[in-house]
Amino acid sequence: MQQVAERLLLGDKELSLPQDSVGPVSRVCVIMHRSVKAATKNFYDEMHRRAYTTPSSYLTLINQYCKMLKEHKKTVVENLRRYQTGLKKLADTEILVGELRAKIVKMQPVLQQESEETAKLLVVLQGQKNEAKTQETNCTRDARACKRVQVEVAKQKDECKTELEKALPAYHKALAALDTINNKDIGVMRGFPNPPLGVKKVMEAVCILFRDLPDVKGKTDWAVAKKLLAKNNFVKMCKSYDKDNIPQKVKEGREVFSQTLVYRFIRPIA
């Protein structure tokens, strides 16, 4: 029986059982088979029921052992492969960690420098933030000042518009009065050695308006006024005067050509 077991164990190439293990395993198989055979006799004596052990039972025992041994060997090989793979990964990881550690050590000065530069940049940004806040405050203050100026300008605009609306009727009446003046009327005014106050004041105002002419040169006396009256296009000059672009020096003498005064004295002369 032992020889049969040895032959079966050695004949299974897939089993690859070591030579020094074949003998002990074969003896265990024989012992197990004989112990079962003895147990069947005791079973009959106690239960009066027979259980048979045959050569095929012995062969089945050996084959089952070979099958279980193969399964366990596969399990062991698979576990060994897993352990080896894990060890390889651990070794690779250790190498990678070492490389990363070396890079970190190498980059430490660069990281330190960047950290210092970042700290400096934060200081600059904080300063810019404070400056921006100051500028925001200034802009808010300027916006309020501009708003006040805007309100004041709007107020002055309304006042100027009101004054203009008041002055336009007198202006149009003055233009209409100019249309009634003829050369004869101008000749009469030129002939005054000492003109009436109304004529004198009106011509003073006219001299102020045309103060930049060579014949005037800023003067407002009656002699200069007569030179203006002697011009053939005097009335046309008065009608085409650019009222929207009056020089500042002319504006400073505006009290002499009050609209009320002009209307008061031009019409009687006409």
C-alpha positions in Angstrom: 0.0 0.0 0.0 2.9 2.4 0.8 4.4 1.6 -2.6 1.1 2.4 -4.3 0.9 5.7 -2.5 4.6 6.6 -3.4 4.0 5.8 -7.0 0.9 8.0 -7.2 2.6 10.9 -5.4 5.7 10.7 -7.6 3.7 10.2 -10.7 1.8 13.5 -10.4 4.1 16.0 -12.0 1.9 18.9 -11.2 2.1 18.0 -7.5 5.9 18.3 -7.4 6.2 16.8 -4.0 9.8 16.8 -2.6 11.5 13.4 -2.6 12.1 13.3 1.1 8.4 14.0 1.8 7.0 11.1 -0.3 7.9 8.4 2.2 6.4 10.0 5.3 3.2 11.1 3.4 2.8 7.5 2.0 3.1 6.0 5.5 0.5 8.5 6.8 -1.9 7.4 4.0 -1.4 3.7 5.0 -2.0 4.5 8.6 -5.1 6.4 7.9 -6.6 3.6 5.7 -5.9 0.9 8.3 -7.3 3.0 11.1 -10.5 3.5 9.1 -10.7 -0.2 8.5 -10.3 -0.9 12.2 -12.9 1.7 13.0 -15.4 -0.1 10.7 -15.0 -3.2 12.8 -15.8 -1.3 16.0 -18.7 0.3 14.2 -20.1 -3.1 13.4 -19.6 -4.4 16.9 -21.5 -1.4 18.4 -24.2 -0.6 15.7 -24.3 -4.0 13.9 -24.0 -2.1 10.6 -21.2 -2.7 8.1 -19.0 -0.1 6.5 -16.6 -1.3 3.8 -13.1 0.0 2.9 -11.9 -1.0 -0.5 -8.7 -0.4 -2.6 -10.7 2.3 -4.4 -11.3 4.0 -1.1 -7.5 4.0 -0.6 -7.0 5.5 -4.0 -9.6 8.1 -3.4 -7.9 9.1 -0.2 -4.6 9.6 -2.0 -6.2 11.5 -4.9 -8.1 13.8 -2.5 -4.9 14.5 -0.7 -3.2 15.4 -4.0 -6.1 17.6 -5.0 -6.1 19.5 -1.6 -2.3 19.8 -1.7 -2.4 21.4 -5.2 -5.1 23.8 -4.1 -3.1 24.8 -1.1 0.1 25.2 -3.2 -1.8 27.5 -5.6 -3.0 29.5 -2.6 0.5 29.7 -1.2 1.9 30.7 -4.6 -0.7 33.4 -5.1 -0.2 34.8 -1.6 3.6 34.7 -2.1 3.1 36.6 -5.4 1.0 39.2 -3.7 3.5 39.6 -0.9 6.3 40.0 -3.4 4.3 42.5 -5.3 3.5 44.4 -2.1 7.2 44.3 -1.1 8.2 45.6 -4.5 5.7 48.5 -4.3 6.9 49.3 -0.8 10.5 49.4 -2.1 9.4 51.6 -5.1 7.5 53.8 -2.7 10.5 54.1 -0.4 12.7 55.1 -3.4 10.1 57.7 -4.5 9.8 59.1 -1.0 13.6 59.3 -0.8 13.6 61.2 -4.1 10.8 63.5 -3.0 12.6 64.1 0.3 15.8 65.0 -1.6 13.9 67.4 -3.9 12.2 69.0 -0.9 15.6 69.5 0.8 17.0 70.9 -2.5 14.0 73.2 -2.9 14.1 74.4 0.7 16.1 77.6 -0.1 13.9 78.4 -3.1 10.8 77.9 -1.0 12.3 80.1 1.8 13.0 82.8 -0.8 9.6 82.6 -2.3 8.1 82.7 1.2 10.1 85.9 2.0 9.0 87.4 -1.4 5.4 86.5 -0.7 5.7 88.2 2.7 7.1 91.4 1.1 4.4 91.3 -1.6 1.8 91.1 1.1 3.2 94.2 2.7 3.1 96.0 -0.6 -0.4 94.8 -1.2 -1.5 96.0 2.2 0.1 99.4 1.4 -1.7 99.5 -1.9 -4.9 98.6 -0.2 -4.5 101.4 2.3 -3.7 103.8 -0.5 -6.7 102.6 -2.4 -8.8 103.1 0.6 -7.4 106.7 1.0 -8.1 107.4 -2.7 -11.6 106.0 -2.3 -12.1 108.4 0.6 -10.7 111.3 -1.5 -12.8 110.3 -4.4 -15.9 110.2 -2.3 -15.1 113.6 -0.9 -14.4 115.0 -4.4 -17.6 113.4 -5.6 -19.5 115.2 -2.9 -17.7 118.5 -3.8 -18.5 117.9 -7.5 -22.1 117.3 -6.5 -22.2 120.6 -4.7 -20.6 122.4 -7.6 -23.0 120.7 -9.9 -25.9 121.9 -7.9 -24.4 125.4 -7.7 -23.8 125.4 -11.5 -27.3 124.3 -12.1 -28.6 127.0 -9.9 -26.4 129.6 -11.7 -27.6 128.2 -15.0 -31.2 128.6 -14.0 -30.4 132.2 -12.8 -28.7 133.0 -16.1 -31.5 131.5 -18.0 -34.0 133.6 -16.1 -31.9 136.8 -16.6 -31.5 135.9 -20.3 -35.3 135.5 -20.6 -35.7 138.9 -19.0 -33.0 140.5 -21.2 -34.1 139.0 -24.6 -37.1 141.2 -25.0 -35.0 144.3 -24.5 -32.4 142.9 -26.9 -35.0 142.2 -29.6 -36.4 145.7 -29.1 -32.9 147.1 -29.4 -32.5 145.2 -32.7 -35.8 146.5 -33.9 -34.8 150.0 -32.9 -31.6 149.6 -35.0 -33.8 148.8 -38.0 -35.4 152.2 -37.6 -32.2 154.2 -37.7 -31.2 155.7 -41.0 -28.3 157.8 -42.3 -30.2 161.0 -41.6 -30.6 160.0 -37.9 -26.9 159.2 -37.8 -26.0 162.5 -39.4 -28.1 164.3 -36.7 -26.2 162.5 -34.0 -22.8 163.3 -35.6 -23.8 167.0 -35.7 -24.2 167.2 -31.9 -21.3 169.2 -30.4 -22.5 168.3 -27.0 -24.9 165.4 -27.3 -27.8 164.6 -25.0 -27.0 162.4 -22.0 -28.9 159.5 -23.6 -27.1 159.6 -26.8 -23.8 160.0 -25.0 -24.4 157.0 -22.7 -25.5 154.8 -25.6 -22.4 155.7 -27.7 -20.1 155.1 -24.7 -21.6 151.7 -24.6 -21.0 151.2 -28.3 -17.4 152.4 -27.9 -16.9 149.8 -25.2 -18.3 147.1 -27.5 -15.9 148.1 -30.3 -13.0 149.0 -28.0 -10.5 146.9 -30.0 -11.0 148.8 -33.3 -8.1 151.1 -34.4 -10.4 154.1 -34.3 -11.5 153.4 -30.7 -8.5 151.9 -28.8 -10.4 151.7 -25.6 -11.6 155.3 -25.5 -15.3 156.2 -25.0 -15.3 160.0 -25.5 -17.7 161.8 -28.0 -14.9 162.3 -30.5 -14.3 158.6 -30.8 -18.0 158.0 -31.0 -18.4 160.3 -33.9 -15.7 158.3 -35.8 -17.8 155.2 -35.3 -20.9 157.0 -36.5 -19.0 158.2 -39.6 -18.6 154.5 -40.7 -20.9 153.6 -43.6 -21.5 150.1 -42.1 -22.1 151.3 -38.5 -25.6 149.9 -38.3 -24.5 146.6 -39.9 -21.7 146.4 -37.4 -24.1 146.8 -34.5 -26.5 144.2 -35.9 -23.8 141.6 -36.6 -21.9 142.0 -33.3 -21.0 138.6 -31.9 -23.0 138.8 -28.6 -22.0 135.2 -27.7 -18.3 135.9 -27.6 -17.9 139.2 -25.8 -14.4 139.8 -24.6 -13.8 139.9 -20.8 -12.8 143.6 -20.8 -16.0 144.5 -22.6 -18.0 142.5 -20.0 -16.3 144.4 -17.2 -18.0 147.6 -18.6 -21.4 146.0 -18.9 -23.0 148.5 -16.5 -22.8 151.2 -19.2 -25.0 149.4 -21.7 -27.8 148.3 -19.4 -30.7 147.0 -21.5 -33.1 149.4 -19.9 -30.8 152.3 -20.7 -30.4 151.3 -24.3 -34.1 150.9 -24.8 -34.8 154.1 -23.1 -32.6 156.3 -25.3 -32.4 154.5 -28.7 -36.1 154.7 -29.3 -36.6 158.5 -28.8 -33.6 159.1 -31.1 -35.0 156.8 -33.7 
